[in-house]
Amino acid sequence: MPFKLLILSSSTSSTKKFSVALLHCNFLAYAPKRLVLLCSSLMMGKLRLRQPYKTLSRRLGLAIANALKDLEELLLRVVYQVLRTQSLKGPVSPLLFDLSKLRVLNLSQNLLFGQPSPQVSNLKRLKMLSLGENQLSGSLPSQLGVLTWLETLSLCSNSFTGEMPSELGDMKQLKSLDFSGNGLNGTVPIRLGELTQLQDLDLSDNLLSGSLTWNQMESLWLNNNQFVGRIPLEVGNCSMLKYIRLSNNKLSCPIPRELCDSESLVEINLDGNMLSGTVEDVFDRCTNLSQLEKLDLSSNMLTGRIPKEIGNLRSIQILKLNSNFFNGSIPMRLGDSTSLNILELGNNNLNGSIPEKIADLAQLQFLDLSYNNLSRPILSKHSSYFHEVNIPDLSYSHNYRKFDLSYNTLSGPIPKELGSCVVVVYLLLGNNMLFSNIPKSLSRLTNLTTLDLFGNLLTGSIPPEFGDSLKLQGFYLGHN
């Protein structure tokens, strides 16, 4: 189906603004006030093009470029994901680089390929450049540094390789930089430290290495790279820092105490590194982290006890400390973190009993205490967790609504009160020392898909009510 290009403009006494969007295979421009049809001499402003860039004749292309010489905002992308097959395909047209008055250029979410042209330096008035989610490749042009008015630069989700050019340090007005999801390597240019206006830096999912340095900013996403060394002490000086993601790197050494000096923190992701030492002295003054919603220290080499002061984090929704070497008991004060949705303490060396206050966490939908040395009976009190509540989207968790106490030394009967955890999907109690009968109340768990009671000391018969469990797919009873 041929594309249709309809070019409209709006004009005011002071500015001309244009917006072009690909919608239902049509290039459309919307003008909020006065609509003026451009290119009226070219088929009444409608051009039938089989491929938007490739088959434009030079003469026709120059006519369009001349008609749009005052263009300030250009958006060329598919508005709805279902039309992805109709995305712009091919290299970026060099005609775009003649639009010297452009301030906004957004070609994201298309199928553009090839290398970005050094001619991008012609667009010196640009404030926003977005070429993300395409198939662009090659190295980043050093000419990007000429765009000194640029405030937003996004080249995410492409196939760029090589090192980041040091000329990026010339973009003094830059507030947001997103190079995530590429194959960039080498170290982060030191000159990025000169960007005093930078608020959001996303270099995640690359092959970047070296040690970490940064300035004041709000969001720092460096996860899934190859950074080494320690977390800089300067993190405590970043009073504006809200989001820090350093997961899945090769960071080592203890977590600096200064981390908790960043009072604006909403999210701390340090999982999947080689961080060591204890965290008790890091979080002994964490009461100032009143906005913290997520703390993920999982899959490191942390030791010592879980600090009881974490219970002071009343806004925290996600706490992941699993796959470390924490010992001692689970702090009772974790039950004071009443906003908890996800609590993962599995695969540590924790001992003692499960604190009763855990069962009072009414927002809790994911509990993993597996692979520890927990003992004594499972809580038999009437619980508040795993009930129908209004909770945030948990799509980031592959197995949410999981209740996992497997691989401990828990004893006693299975509490019938577990039958009130109506939203639980995975109930995993295997490889403990539980005895007595299987309570028929578990058959009331209508969302249950997996029930693991393997490797216990259970006796009696299987309650016939389980025959009505329509969603149950895995029922493990071996070695009882």
Backbone hydrogen bonds, N-H to C=O, Kabsch-Sander energy under -0.5 kcal/mol:
donor,donor_aa,acceptor,acceptor_aa,energy
3,F,49,L,-2.6
4,K,25,C,-1.2
5,L,47,L,-1.2
6,L,4,K,-0.6
6,L,27,F,-2.0
7,I,5,L,-0.5
7,I,45,G,-0.7
8,L,6,L,-0.6
9,S,36,V,-1.5
10,S,17,K,-1.0
12,T,15,T,-2.3
17,K,10,S,-1.0
21,A,28,L,-3.1
22,L,77,R,-1.6
23,L,21,A,-0.7
23,L,26,N,-2.6
26,N,23,L,-1.1
27,F,4,K,-3.2
28,L,21,A,-2.6
28,L,26,N,-0.7
30,Y,19,S,-0.7
35,L,33,K,-0.5
36,V,9,S,-2.0
38,L,7,I,-1.5
38,L,36,V,-0.6
42,L,39,C,-1.5
43,M,41,S,-1.0
44,M,40,S,-1.2
45,G,39,C,-1.3
45,G,42,L,-0.8
46,K,43,M,-1.9
47,L,5,L,-1.1
47,L,45,G,-0.5
49,L,3,F,-1.8
49,L,47,L,-0.7
55,T,51,Q,-1.1
56,L,53,Y,-0.8
61,G,57,S,-2.9
62,L,58,R,-2.6
63,A,59,R,-1.7
64,I,60,L,-2.1
65,A,61,G,-2.7
66,N,62,L,-2.6
67,A,63,A,-2.0
68,L,64,I,-1.8
69,K,66,N,-1.2
71,L,68,L,-2.3
74,L,104,V,-2.5
76,L,106,N,-2.6
78,V,109,Q,-0.8
79,V,22,L,-1.6
83,L,80,Y,-2.0
84,R,81,Q,-1.9
86,Q,83,L,-2.3
87,S,84,R,-1.9
90,G,111,L,-1.2
96,L,93,S,-1.4
97,F,94,P,-1.0
98,D,95,L,-1.8
99,L,96,L,-1.6
100,S,98,D,-1.9
102,L,99,L,-2.0
103,R,72,E,-3.5
104,V,72,E,-2.4
105,L,128,M,-2.5
106,N,74,L,-2.8
107,L,105,L,-0.5
107,L,130,S,-2.9
109,Q,132,G,-2.1
110,N,133,E,-0.8
111,L,88,L,-2.8
113,F,90,G,-1.4
114,G,135,Q,-0.7
120,V,117,S,-1.8
121,S,118,P,-1.9
122,N,119,Q,-2.7
123,L,120,V,-1.7
124,K,122,N,-1.6
125,R,100,S,-0.5
126,L,123,L,-1.6
127,K,103,R,-3.4
128,M,103,R,-2.1
129,L,152,T,-2.5
130,S,105,L,-2.7
131,L,154,S,-2.9
133,E,156,C,-2.7
134,N,157,S,-0.7
135,Q,112,L,-2.9
137,S,114,G,-2.0
138,G,159,S,-0.7
144,L,141,P,-1.6
145,G,142,S,-1.8
146,V,143,Q,-1.8
147,L,144,L,-1.8
148,T,146,V,-2.4
150,L,147,L,-1.3
151,E,127,K,-2.8
152,T,127,K,-2.1
153,L,176,S,-2.4
154,S,129,L,-2.6
155,L,178,D,-2.8
157,S,180,S,-2.5
158,N,181,G,-0.6
159,S,136,L,-2.8
161,T,138,G,-2.2
162,G,183,G,-0.6
168,L,165,P,-1.6
169,G,166,S,-2.1
170,D,167,E,-2.3
171,M,168,L,-1.6
172,K,170,D,-1.9
173,Q,148,T,-0.6
174,L,171,M,-1.9
175,K,151,E,-2.9
176,S,151,E,-2.3
177,L,200,D,-2.6
178,D,153,L,-2.5
179,F,202,D,-2.5
180,S,202,D,-0.6
181,G,204,S,-2.0
182,N,205,D,-0.8
183,G,160,F,-2.9
185,N,162,G,-2.3
186,G,207,L,-0.6
188,V,209,S,-0.5
192,L,189,P,-1.8
193,G,190,I,-2.0
194,E,191,R,-2.1
195,L,192,L,-1.6
196,T,194,E,-1.7
198,L,195,L,-1.3
199,Q,175,K,-2.9
200,D,175,K,-2.4
201,L,219,S,-2.4
202,D,177,L,-2.7
203,L,201,L,-0.5
203,L,221,W,-2.7
204,S,221,W,-0.5
205,D,223,N,-2.2
206,N,224,N,-1.2
207,L,184,L,-2.8
209,S,186,G,-2.5
210,G,226,Q,-0.6
218,E,199,Q,-2.4
219,S,199,Q,-2.5
220,L,243,Y,-2.8
221,W,201,L,-2.9
222,L,220,L,-0.6
222,L,245,R,-3.1
224,N,247,S,-2.6
225,N,248,N,-0.8
226,Q,208,L,-2.9
228,V,210,G,-2.3
229,G,250,K,-0.6
235,V,232,P,-1.5
236,G,233,L,-1.9
237,N,234,E,-2.1
238,C,235,V,-1.3
239,S,237,N,-1.8
241,L,238,C,-1.3
242,K,218,E,-3.2
243,Y,218,E,-2.3
244,I,267,E,-2.0
245,R,220,L,-2.9
246,L,244,I,-0.5
246,L,269,N,-3.3
248,N,271,D,-2.6
250,K,227,F,-2.6
252,S,229,G,-2.8
253,C,274,M,-0.5
259,L,256,P,-1.7
260,C,257,R,-1.5
261,D,258,E,-2.1
262,S,259,L,-1.3
263,E,261,D,-1.5
265,L,262,S,-1.7
266,V,242,K,-3.5
267,E,242,K,-2.2
268,I,294,K,-2.3
269,N,244,I,-2.8
270,L,268,I,-0.6
270,L,296,D,-3.0
272,G,298,S,-1.8
273,N,299,S,-0.6
274,M,251,L,-2.8
276,S,253,C,-1.1
277,G,301,M,-0.6
279,V,303,T,-0.5
283,F,279,V,-1.9
286,C,283,F,-1.4
288,N,285,R,-0.9
289,L,286,C,-2.0
290,S,288,N,-1.5
292,L,289,L,-1.1
293,E,266,V,-3.1
294,K,266,V,-1.6
295,L,318,I,-2.5
296,D,268,I,-2.7
297,L,295,L,-0.5
297,L,320,K,-2.9
299,S,322,N,-2.1
300,N,323,S,-0.9
301,M,275,L,-2.6
303,T,277,G,-2.3
304,G,325,F,-0.5
306,I,327,N,-0.5
310,I,307,P,-1.4
311,G,308,K,-1.8
312,N,309,E,-2.4
313,L,310,I,-2.0
314,R,312,N,-1.7
316,I,313,L,-1.0
317,Q,293,E,-3.1
318,I,293,E,-2.2
319,L,342,I,-2.4
320,K,295,L,-2.6
321,L,319,L,-0.5
321,L,344,E,-3.1
322,N,344,E,-0.6
323,S,346,G,-2.3
324,N,347,N,-0.8
325,F,302,L,-2.6
327,N,304,G,-2.4
328,G,349,N,-0.6
334,L,331,P,-1.5
335,G,332,M,-1.9
336,D,333,R,-2.0
337,S,334,L,-1.6
338,T,336,D,-2.0
340,L,337,S,-1.9
341,N,317,Q,-3.4
342,I,317,Q,-2.3
343,L,366,F,-2.6
344,E,319,L,-2.6
345,L,343,L,-0.6
345,L,368,D,-3.1
346,G,368,D,-0.8
347,N,370,S,-2.6
348,N,371,Y,-0.9
349,N,326,F,-2.8
351,N,328,G,-2.3
352,G,373,N,-0.6
358,I,355,P,-1.4
359,A,356,E,-1.4
360,D,357,K,-1.4
361,L,358,I,-1.6
362,A,360,D,-1.5
364,L,361,L,-1.6
365,Q,341,N,-3.0
366,F,341,N,-1.3
367,L,402,K,-3.1
368,D,343,L,-2.4
369,L,404,D,-3.0
371,Y,406,S,-1.8
372,N,407,Y,-1.1
373,N,350,L,-2.9
375,S,352,G,-2.6
376,R,409,T,-0.5
378,I,411,S,-0.5
384,S,359,A,-3.4
385,Y,359,A,-0.9
386,F,364,L,-2.5
389,V,387,H,-0.7
391,I,389,V,-1.0
397,S,394,L,-2.1
398,H,396,Y,-0.6
400,Y,397,S,-0.9
401,R,365,Q,-0.8
403,F,426,Y,-3.2
404,D,367,L,-3.0
404,D,402,K,-0.6
405,L,403,F,-0.6
405,L,428,L,-2.9
406,S,428,L,-0.6
407,Y,430,G,-2.1
408,N,431,N,-1.0
409,T,374,L,-2.7
411,S,376,R,-1.0
412,G,433,M,-0.6
414,I,437,N,-0.5
418,L,415,P,-1.5
419,G,416,K,-1.9
420,S,417,E,-2.0
421,C,418,L,-1.7
422,V,420,S,-2.1
423,V,386,F,-1.8
424,V,421,C,-1.8
425,V,401,R,-3.0
426,Y,401,R,-1.6
427,L,425,V,-0.5
427,L,450,T,-2.6
428,L,403,F,-2.8
428,L,426,Y,-0.6
429,L,427,L,-0.6
429,L,452,D,-2.9
431,N,454,F,-3.5
432,N,455,G,-0.6
433,M,410,L,-2.9
435,F,412,G,-1.8
436,S,457,L,-0.7
442,L,439,P,-1.5
443,S,440,K,-1.6
444,R,441,S,-1.8
445,L,442,L,-1.7
446,T,444,R,-1.8
447,N,422,V,-0.6
448,L,445,L,-1.6
449,T,425,V,-2.8
450,T,425,V,-1.8
451,L,474,G,-3.0
452,D,427,L,-2.5
453,L,451,L,-0.7
453,L,476,Y,-2.7
455,G,478,G,-2.6
457,L,434,L,-3.2
459,T,436,S,-2.2
466,F,463,P,-1.8
467,G,464,P,-2.1
468,D,465,E,-1.8
469,S,466,F,-1.7
470,L,468,D,-1.4
472,L,469,S,-0.6
473,Q,449,T,-2.7
474,G,449,T,-2.4
476,Y,451,L,-2.5
477,L,475,F,-0.6
